[in-house]
């Protein structure tokens, strides 16, 4: 079992820009070292950002389009193979060790802040 990580301050947490977005496009990422899906996520007035997510055990690209997700949008861009990932989509690990995407319970505005 993993241990709890060291405490962080509220100031540390407030540095993360967590937003709601809608996946508008998804496709398998054949060039990635580990199985992944490329995502294009609409964050409203903040624009469309791309992400690479290792979620192929639980999701197919067809299942993801129009799905709301929670993402960190202020990490620096990261190149993964021939793709630039611009945000980090959040998920939780289930009992089968699969990533399950986090999403709002009710409809939220694209680009809306997570508080």
VMD Tcl script that draws the C-alpha trace (Angstrom):
set ca {
  {0.00 0.00 0.00}
  {1.28 3.47 -0.87}
  {2.07 5.92 1.87}
  {0.53 9.37 2.09}
  {2.80 11.96 0.48}
  {4.24 14.85 2.51}
  {1.87 17.73 3.31}
  {1.59 20.66 0.92}
  {0.38 24.15 1.67}
  {-2.79 25.73 0.33}
  {-0.49 28.03 -1.68}
  {1.02 24.94 -3.37}
  {-2.43 23.61 -4.26}
  {-3.60 26.98 -5.55}
  {-0.80 26.93 -8.16}
  {-2.65 24.17 -10.05}
  {-5.13 25.45 -12.61}
  {-7.81 22.74 -12.63}
  {-10.49 23.15 -15.29}
  {-13.45 21.33 -16.82}
  {-13.28 20.49 -20.52}
  {-15.12 18.42 -23.10}
  {-13.26 15.88 -25.24}
  {-14.03 16.77 -28.85}
  {-11.68 14.34 -30.58}
  {-9.89 11.15 -29.55}
  {-7.70 8.64 -31.38}
  {-5.34 5.81 -30.52}
  {-1.72 6.95 -30.09}
  {0.19 4.27 -31.99}
  {3.58 6.00 -31.62}
  {3.50 6.12 -27.80}
  {5.75 3.68 -25.89}
  {2.86 2.69 -23.60}
  {-0.70 2.28 -24.93}
  {-2.40 5.68 -24.93}
  {-5.11 7.79 -26.51}
  {-4.62 11.29 -27.94}
  {-7.27 13.73 -26.72}
  {-8.35 17.14 -27.96}
  {-10.21 18.92 -25.16}
  {-12.35 22.06 -25.46}
  {-11.80 24.42 -22.53}
  {-14.17 27.11 -23.82}
  {-12.62 30.57 -23.93}
  {-9.24 29.03 -22.95}
  {-9.15 27.13 -26.25}
  {-8.56 23.54 -27.26}
  {-5.69 21.69 -25.59}
  {-4.21 18.29 -26.41}
  {-3.39 15.51 -23.99}
  {-2.01 11.98 -24.13}
  {-3.71 9.63 -21.67}
  {-2.82 6.03 -20.78}
  {-6.46 4.98 -20.46}
  {-6.77 2.26 -23.11}
  {-7.64 -0.51 -20.62}
  {-10.92 1.20 -19.74}
  {-11.76 3.47 -22.70}
  {-11.83 3.52 -26.49}
  {-11.63 6.77 -28.48}
  {-15.30 6.41 -29.46}
  {-16.34 6.31 -25.78}
  {-14.51 9.54 -24.99}
  {-15.92 12.07 -27.46}
  {-18.32 14.51 -25.72}
  {-17.20 13.33 -22.26}
  {-16.48 15.99 -19.63}
  {-13.12 15.69 -17.85}
  {-11.08 17.46 -15.18}
  {-7.58 18.53 -16.19}
  {-4.58 20.53 -15.00}
  {-4.02 23.09 -17.75}
  {-0.95 24.96 -16.49}
  {1.71 22.26 -16.66}
  {4.40 22.97 -19.25}
  {3.84 21.22 -22.61}
  {5.44 17.79 -22.85}
  {6.49 16.03 -26.04}
  {5.45 12.39 -26.17}
  {6.73 10.77 -29.39}
  {5.45 13.08 -32.17}
  {2.70 14.69 -30.05}
  {2.74 17.68 -27.69}
  {0.63 17.11 -24.57}
  {-0.61 20.48 -23.24}
  {-2.65 19.44 -20.22}
  {-2.95 16.57 -17.74}
  {-6.29 14.77 -17.49}
  {-7.08 13.51 -13.99}
  {-8.20 10.02 -13.09}
  {-8.34 7.58 -10.21}
  {-7.07 4.00 -10.06}
  {-9.80 1.38 -9.65}
  {-9.48 -2.12 -8.12}
  {-8.31 -3.54 -11.47}
  {-5.46 -0.97 -11.54}
  {-7.13 0.91 -14.43}
  {-7.42 4.68 -14.72}
  {-11.01 5.92 -14.35}
  {-11.44 9.52 -15.53}
  {-12.66 12.16 -13.09}
  {-15.63 14.22 -14.28}
  {-18.24 16.61 -12.85}
  {-21.44 15.02 -11.59}
  {-23.53 17.64 -13.39}
  {-22.93 19.57 -16.61}
  {-20.33 22.31 -16.15}
  {-19.07 25.08 -18.40}
  {-16.01 24.29 -20.53}
  {-13.09 26.11 -18.97}
  {-14.86 26.31 -15.61}
  {-12.55 26.33 -12.61}
  {-12.43 23.38 -10.26}
  {-12.57 24.62 -6.67}
}
mol new
graphics top color blue
foreach p $ca { graphics top sphere $p radius 0.5 }
foreach p [lrange $ca 0 end-1] q [lrange $ca 1 end] { graphics top cylinder $p $q radius 0.2 }
display resetview
